[in-house]
Amino acid sequence: MPDLTPVYDLLSRLIPFECMQVRFMQRALLGLLLIAPMSAAMGVQVVNFRMAFFADAISHSAFTGVALGLILSIDPRWTMPAFGLLVGLGIMWTQRRSSLANDTVIGVFFSGVIAFGIAVVSRNKNVARNVQRFLYGDILTIGDSDIWAMMALFAALLAFQAYGYNRMLYLGLSPTLAEAHRVRVAVYQFLYAGLLSLVVIFSVWAVGVLLVTAMLIVPAAAGRNFARSAGAMFWLALVVGITSAVGGLLISAQDWARTATGATVILVAFAWFLLSAAVALARTKRGT
């Protein structure tokens, strides 16, 4: 793999904080600069399509994916995204072929995944201790191989959004309307489910299972409050997501804070949401 040292050095010069002069912080920042816009972009569609429960089910599948990797002596960085992708595509496949409501299908998968993970972990107490760190996330421990995997996903997601964003808007309004506009509904549904599953799993590394849904939803919700159009919502969600990631990382590294990075990122995003709610309320009072 190409050396990422020039990129890390550039980041340390662009953000000349003392905490950014160590390699693991530079690597964490680059990881967040890849994860945050992906989460924000997909989060816009999660909010518009009411898929928060879907994202939650995928995030909890990470718990089982890690447990399986540890039990089978396979690197969890392989088993976690593989299992998450399998669950995401399985949910979409079942939704398309079942008469049950979408949230019911997701609930069934959610329950099964969690129960399976607990059953696997309960057989080995050492696995339980190793799995615990994925509940809270730890972006400071990622390596260059993880960064390259994030870059590959970023490129795939960028291509998908650039080509399919308007088609996904049709799909969000109505699959029938999308078909009338010659959108290949099944293809886009499975592509979106697969990409969302991978984004959620990679986000687990940053903020953990407990907060990953917030990383998708909070920037998108803040963007919706700030924005006056669907396009503006998308770009504002990206701004909120990226600034929250960078701000959260820097705050968590300060001596007066020393907080978990993932939790601090979400707290900064939540501050953005409170500001956006105030702006939306003021706009409503003015009648604009």
Secondary structure, 3 states (H helix, E strand, C coil): CCCCHHHHHHHHHHCCCHHHHCHHHHHHHHHHHHHHHHHHHHHHHHHHHCCHHHHHHHHHHHHHHHHHHHHCCCCHHHHHHHHHHHHHHHHHHHHHHCCCCHHHHHHHHHHHHHHHHHHHHHCCHHHHHHHHHHHHCCHHHCCHHHHHHHHHHHHHHHHHHHHHHHHHHHHHHCHHHHHHCCCCHHHHHHHHHHHHHHHHHHHHHHHCCCCHHHHHHHHHHHHHHHCCCHHHHHHHHHHHHHHHHHHHHHHHCCCCCCCCHHHHHHHHHHHHHHHHHHHHHHHHHHCC
